[in-house]
Amino acid sequence: MSRTLEAALAATADQVTRELDRRLATTAGPRGRVIEAMRHGALNGGKRLRPFLVIESARLFDVPEQRALNAAVALEMVHCYSLIHDDLPAMDNADLRRGKPTVHKAFDDATAILAGDGLLTEAFAVLAEPETHPDPAVRIALVAALAQGAGPAGMVGGQMIDLSPERNGLDLEGIKELQALKTGALIEHACVAGAILGGASPAQHQALAGYARDLGLAFQIADDLLDVEGTTEQLGKPAGADAGNDKATFVKLLGVAGARRQAETLVAAAQQRLDSFKERADLLRQTAIFVVERRS
Ligand code: GRG
């Protein structure tokens, strides 16, 4: 990873973590338990890739920092909720996330469900704040876009396909659709949020959404490769889980070399989508490489 990208990712991660910490202030009494569980799910590490994409997309249009940060934090809250619920016994039944016990292991199932619900709900409250954008029409556009990306037409829909009996028999097109919804929709929202905040032209909006779609797919292929090539210690969650479940994945359908080639083709396509932004989009171009070269 280039030193510039590494420093920029670290700075964003730090900024987002501080903002989440500020917003999820601990409370005394029984209600405090759900806040503690939300903090456990939102403050224990994570690459903060989605917030980074919001902030860098917004930077292309010189969006004021606090507006981009609000949209970034809202998206990270939704991402963290999805991980908490995905780890539950009724879904992935995972014990480890980001190298720590999952929220239901550290607390209990009911508290983990509420912590996810709390983060999801709070995300929309953040977008509704006037500090996110002075124009209510822009705030509504952000709310609608996040609902689209996170809901049944996006991530929730992808998760439903992932849990369906048909899941293991999916062909390559089926896997692409599943992943475009389950992982891709929130990544696309990250770049679209920057475009909305920045008042992008339709062509700029399309370019950023297209970049994010290619990036999201490359990200998922890298995830499948990490599942077979990474270690549990690197990943902060059990490695080899997909192979163990006999799941249809990009690696199973394309082989390791084929999956890697596909990811590289997608990286090049993603980078090309940013041509009109010239050197202002250099960090986003580097992010596409980072996404496939990451080890966690
Ligand atoms: C419960 C509605 C609902 C949806 C869950 C995103 C998701 C859908 C499940 C996560 C399962 C998973 C491990 C998917 C692989 C790709 C992915 C989203 C990995 C986690 O995202 P990273 O790598 O995580 O950005 P960090 O910890 O860095 O934030």
Boltz pocket constraint, residues with backbone or C-beta under 6 A from the ligand:
constraints:
  - pocket:
      binder: B
      contacts: [[A, 45], [A, 46], [A, 47], [A, 48], [A, 49], [A, 79], [A, 81], [A, 82], [A, 83], [A, 85], [A, 86], [A, 98], [A, 150], [A, 155], [A, 156], [A, 159], [A, 182], [A, 183], [A, 220], [A, 223], [A, 296]]
      max_distance: 6.0
